Amino acid sequence: MGQAQSEREISDRELIRALKALADPTRFRMIQEIAEAGELSCGAVAERFDVSQPTISHHLKILLEAGLLVQRTEGKHHYTSVDRALLGSLVATLPRRLGAPAPRRRGA
């Protein structure tokens, strides 16, 4: 139960935004690639996909805005990694939000 206490509460808006971002197959695969590598430069992400650099930037922007990725800058390079704490909170939140409905009272 200690882990549940360390997870931050995610609003419905944040949850929906993250799920929408992950619903795109290219973005989902980007998250997988970045998570597997630990951290990737934007150029390294682009090398792994057969799409244009502007398309890569567009997808990364959506993932960053959804909070799924974090980015650090070193000189002219941007390095991207997965926000594992947010992903953990998403995974923990979904069953609670989409679990069995509360019992309904008769006549209510």
FENTABEL-V905319 format. One record per residue. N is the residue number from 1. RES is the residue in one small letter. PHI is phi in whole degrees, 0 to 359 (none if undefined). Layout:
N:RES:PHI  N:RES:PHI
//
This chain:
1:m:none  2:g:299  3:q:293  4:a:297  5:q:290  6:s:278  7:e:284  8:r:275  9:e:286  10:i:254  11:s:287  12:d:302  13:r:299  14:e:297  15:l:298  16:i:296  17:r:299  18:a:294  19:l:294  20:k:297  21:a:297  22:l:283  23:a:291  24:d:282  25:p:301  26:t:293  27:r:293  28:f:300  29:r:293  30:m:300  31:i:300  32:q:299  33:e:297  34:i:293  35:a:298  36:e:296  37:a:281  38:g:93  39:e:199  40:l:223  41:s:286  42:c:301  43:g:297  44:a:293  45:v:296  46:a:300  47:e:296  48:r:271  49:f:230  50:d:264  51:v:224  52:s:291  53:q:301  54:p:300  55:t:292  56:i:301  57:s:300  58:h:299  59:h:295  60:l:298  61:k:299  62:i:297  63:l:294  64:l:293  65:e:295  66:a:282  67:g:84  68:l:284  69:l:240  70:v:238  71:q:228  72:r:236  73:t:247  74:e:228  75:g:65  76:k:266  77:h:259  78:h:249  79:y:247  80:t:244  81:s:221  82:v:277  83:d:280  84:r:294  85:a:294  86:l:294  87:l:300  88:g:298  89:s:294  90:l:298  91:v:297  92:a:284  93:t:284  94:l:306  95:p:299  96:r:291  97:r:281  98:l:247  99:g:289  100:a:299  101:p:291  102:a:294  103:p:300  104:r:269  105:r:275  106:r:292  107:g:83  108:a:271
//
